[in-house]
Amino acid sequence: MIYLVTGGSGSGKSEYAENLVMASGCPVRYYVATMTVYGEEGKAKVLRHQELRRGKGFITVECQADVGTALRGIRNSNQEAILLLECVSNLAANEMFADGGEGQGNVSIDKLADKLVKDILCLASQVKDMVIVTNEVASDGIIYDSGTAGYIRLMGLVNSRLGACSHRVVEVVYGIPVVWKG
C-alpha cells in the first residue's frame, strides 16, 4: 500500500507519517532521508526529525538522489517492511539543482518528473507498504524566477502522479489530517 502525505511547511505531516508507520504492524521500518543539509537551519531540522524517530526502530538510509537504489544491498522480505520516504520536495530539488545548477539542464521538467516517480515507485515495490512525505509548494500565489517556477511545476507533476498511484492521499493542515483519497 502506498500512502502520500502532503502539507505545508511545519504542518505536522512528518509526525503524521511516522505515526502511520508505527501503526502498520510491520516489524522492519526504513526511513529514507533525502535532505542535503545546508547551514544551521538544515542541521536543526535534521536533529528535530531524528529526535522524533528516536526509539521507534527505524533503519535510516541517506539517499539524496536516485532513490530507487536506496535499499540496494539490504536484504529483506517485502512482506515485513514499511518505508517512510522523507521527503519528495528535497529529492526533487536535489535532482533538479544538482551540482549547484540553475535548473534541470538538458532534461525537461516532464522527463525529470517521470524519473522521480519511476524511482519512487521502484522503491515502493521493494517493501510491503510505503509512506511518502511531500510538500505543498504552489499555493502562495507568488510569481517566481524561472528556476523556482520550474521547480514548482516539477513538484506539481510529481505530486499529482504520485497521488494517482497512491492508495491513500492525506493533506495535513495545521496538524489536522484531511483525507483526499482512500
Stockholm file with secondary structure:
# STOCKHOLM 1.0

chainA/1-182         MIYLVTGGSGSGKSEYAENLVMASGCPVRYYVATMTVYGEEGKAKVLRHQELRRGKGFITVECQADVGTALRGIRNSNQEAILLLECVSNLAANEMFADGGEGQGNVSIDKLADKLVKDILCLASQVKDMVIVTNEVASDGIIYDSGTAGYIRLMGLVNSRLGACSHRVVEVVYGIPVVWKG
#=GR chainA/1-182 SS CEEEEEESTTSSHHHHHHHHHHHTCCSEEEEEECCCCCHHHHHHHHHHHHHHHTTSCEEEEECSSCGGGTTTTCCCCTTSEEEEEECHHHHHHHHHTGGGCSSCTTSCHHHHHHHHHHHHHHHHTTSSEEEEECCCCSCSCCCCCHHHHHHHHHHHHHHHHHHHHCSEEEEEETTEEEEEEC
#=GC SS_cons         CEEEEEESTTSSHHHHHHHHHHHTCCSEEEEEECCCCCHHHHHHHHHHHHHHHTTSCEEEEECSSCGGGTTTTCCCCTTSEEEEEECHHHHHHHHHTGGGCSSCTTSCHHHHHHHHHHHHHHHHTTSSEEEEECCCCSCSCCCCCHHHHHHHHHHHHHHHHHHHHCSEEEEEETTEEEEEEC
//
